[in-house]
Structure formats: structure tokens, C-alpha cells
């Protein structure tokens, strides 16, 4: 499947929001709190090229439970968005959150994982990806609630 260019994603985003508001479908999503392979404590944070482009968050996306598990989905999303592979055995579910708002009902599963290598290859849906030791390195930039929750659950 060919990646969708960032300008097209930005144009389609309002249509997607309207659809969710009218239909209120139940969706399933995953997010990954991804640790650097060197074990030094750095984590990967991303900014998307659509929606709230100023907010730092976690890589992830949607999936269909009839086609794949949440664990399979998070590995796929990390591979598609970042070109990274999750290390076998370095993978844990942090939390599953039910979200009902903004026009949709979502079941979001947060995972902690470690990447096999650090060579990020961003897809067009990401404006930026950065390894950080602490979210304080992002300065005054906004941070997503999912990133904050994943950090809290990880301990």
C-alpha cells in the first residue's frame, strides 16, 4: 500500500472527524511507548503531519480485532510509521482505556516495547520523530495524554 502524502492527510482530516461525529463507530487503537535499543532510558516521541501537529505523542494507530490482535497491531504500526521492529520478549501491555468522546467510542491499548534498532524511517503521516531521555527535553511543547498515561503506567 502506498503512503498517503501529508498534504492529503491534512485535507482529509476534517472529513474523518465529521464521519466519526455522525456515525459514532466503535474503534480500536494501539499506542507504543518505545524504548531505545541501547537500554539508556530514551523513548521515541512523534508529531503527526495531520491533526494537532504541535502535540508530541506516541506512534500507533487503529486496527480491526477480527483481523489482528492489539499486540500484532502495535508491531505493525511501529513498522509502518517508523520502519522499526519491536524486540521479541521486550513487549508489555500497560493499560487498556475506553474513550467515549469527540464523536467516537474507542478502545485504546497502550504498550511498552523496545526497538531492535534506532534507525527511524518516518512515514508521511509523521512530521517528526525524536528519541528523548525525558519529555522535559521537548520544552514548552504540548504532550499527548496518552504519552503521559503511558509514562505513568510504566512507572
KEPA-452457 format. One record per atom (N, C-alpha, C): x, y, z negated; residue in one letter. Coordinates in steps of 0.05 Angstrom, whole numbers, plus 5000, padded with zeros to 4 digits. Layout:
! KEPA-452457
XYZA
...
***
This chain:
! KEPA-452457
501749775000X
500050005000X
501850255000X
501250445017X
502850685019X
502150874997X
504051024985X
503451214964X
501951454975X
500251564959X
498651804966X
500352044960X
500752224979X
502352464974X
501152644952X
502852774936X
502052934913X
499953144921X
500253294944X
498153494950X
495353364954X
495353124966X
492752994970X
491552914943X
493252814924X
492252744898X
491052984884X
492353214887X
491253464874X
488553544886X
488153494912X
485653564925X
483453364916X
484153114912X
482152914906X
481352914876X
483053024859X
482553014830X
479853124822X
478953364832X
476353464824X
474053274833X
474353144856X
472252964865X
472052724846X
474352624838X
474452404819X
473052474793X
473552714783X
472352804758X
469252814761X
468352914783X
465452934788X
464252654788X
465552464802X
464552184803X
464252074774X
466352114758X
466252004731X
464052134715X
463652384719X
461552534704X
458752424711X
458252374737X
455652284746X
455151984740X
457151824745X
456851534743X
457351414715X
459151544700X
460051444674X
460651154674X
462351064692X
463050774693X
464950704669X
464950454663X
466850354643X
469450294657X
471650404647X
474250354660X
476150234639X
478350124649X
480450014633X
483050124641X
484650204622X
487250324628X
489450224609X
491850274617X
494250204602X
496250434602X
497850454581X
500050644579X
502350504567X
504850584575X
507250454565X
509050654551X
509750594526X
511850744512X
514350584518X
515850684538X
518050534550X
520750614538X
522150424526X
524750474513X
527050444534X
529050604531X
531450584548X
532850314543X
534050194564X
535249934561X
537749924543X
538950164538X
541450154521X
540850124492X
538250134484X
537550104456X
538150344439X
538850564451X
539550804436X
537250974426X
534850884430X
532451024420X
531151214439X
532251254463X
531051434482X
528451304494X
526551474500X
523951394511X
523451534537X
521951414555X
521251544580X
518651694578X
518651944585X
516252114586X
515852204615X
513352254623X
512852324650X
510852564651X
511052714673X
509052914680X
507852824707X
505152834709X
503852754733X
503852984754X
503552914779X
503453114800X
500553204806X
498653114790X
495853184793X
494653224766X
492353334764X
491053384738X
492653584722X
493053524696X
494553704678X
497553664683X
498653804701X
501453764709X
503453874689X
502454034669X
504354144649X
504653964625X
503053764622X
503053584599X
504853344603X
506553294583X
508253054583X
506652824571X
506952584583X
505452354574X
506952094579X
505451884581X
506551614586X
505751514613X
507451354625X
506651224650X
504451024645X
502750984665X
500650784662X
498450834683X
496250694680X
494150734699X
491850534694X
490050514713X
487750344710X
488150064720X
486349894711X
486349614721X
483649494718X
483249264731X
480749114730X
481248854715X
479948824692X
480448574676X
479848314691X
478148324711X
477548084727X
479948004745X
481748194750X
483948144768X
486648104754X
486948234730X
489548214716X
489048284686X
490948194670X
490848254641X
491948534637X
491548644613X
492748904607X
495748894608X
496948674599X
499848644599X
500848634628X
499548494646X
500248484674X
499948764686X
497848904679X
497349174690X
499549374682X
500349364656X
502349564648X
505049504662X
505749254666X
508149184680X
507949284709X
505649244722X
505249334749X
505449644751X
504049784733X
504150074734X
506950184730X
508450074712X
511250164708X
512850124733X
512449894746X
513949834770X
513050024793X
510450064796X
509450244818X
510250534814X
509850634789X
510350924784X
513350994782X
514950804771X
517650864764X
519750694777X
518950474789X
520850284801X
522350134780X
521250114755X
522649984733X
521249714727X
522849534716X
521849274707X
521949264677X
519849154664X
519849124635X
521348874628X
523048894608X
524648664598X
522848454586X
523248204594X
521747984582X
522347964552X
520347924536X
520747904507X
521048164493X
521048384507X
521348654495X
518748814501X
516548694492X
513948794500X
511948744478X
510448954469X
508548914447X
506149104451X
503849004445X
501349164445X
501349334420X
501049604422X
501049774399X
498249824389X
496249864408X
493549924400X
491749914424X
489149874419X
487149894440X
485150104430X
484550304446X
482950534438X
480550544457X
478150584446X
475750624462X
475250924463X
475051034488X
474751314492X
472051364507X
470351524495X
467751594508X
467551894509X
468352004532X
468252294535X
469352374561X
468952634568X
469952734594X
468652594617X
466252484613X
464752354634X
465452064639X
466951934622X
467451654627X
467851504600X
467551244602X
467951064579X
470450894586X
472450924570X
475050794577X
476050624554X
477050394560X
478550234541X
481450254549X
483050374531X
485850424537X
487550264518X
489450114530X
491249944514X
494050074516X
495250124493X
497950234491X
499950014486X
502150014501X
504249814497X
506949954491X
508549814476X
511449884473X
512949684489X
514949774504X
516549584521X
519349704524X
521149534534X
523849624541X
524349574570X
525549774583X
526149744612X
528749574615X
528849434637X
531249274644X
533549454652X
532949664667X
534949864674X
533850144673X
535450344675X
534650624671X
534250774697X
534650654720X
534550784746X
531750834755X
530651064747X
527851134754X
527651214783X
525551104797X
524851184824X
521951264824X
521551524820X
518851634817X
517051594841X
514551524837X
512551524858X
511551814861X
510151874883X
509052144887X
507052224866X
505852044851X
503952124831X
505352244806X
507952224804X
509452344782X
511052584792X
510752804777X
512353044784X
515153024771X
515252894748X
517852874734X
517752634715X
520052514711X
520452304691X
523152364677X
523052334650X
525452414635X
525852224611X
528352134607X
528951984582X
529552184560X
528252164537X
528652344515X
529052184489X
530752294471X
531152174445X
528952254426X
527752484431X
525652594414X
523852774430X
521252774425X
519452954441X
520053244436X
521553304414X
522453574410X
524153684432X
525453504447X
527153584470X
525453714492X
522853684491X
521153794511X
520354084505X
521354184483X
520854464475X
517954514469X
516854734480X
514154814475X
512154674494X
513054504510X
511254364529X
509254194514X
506854184526X
504754024514X
505353724518X
504453564498X
504853274498X
502153144495X
501652934511X
499052804511X
498452664484X
495952634478X
495152504454X
495952214454X
496152094478X
496851814480X
499851774473X
501451964481X
504251954474X
504551974443X
503152164432X
503252204403X
502251954388X
500051834397X
498951604384X
500851364387X
502051324410X
503951104414X
506351134395X
507351374392X
509651424374X
508851364345X
506351444338X
505351394311X
505051094306X
503950944325X
503450664322X
506150504322X
508050604337X
510650464338X
512050484311X
511650714297X
512850754271X
515550874271X
***
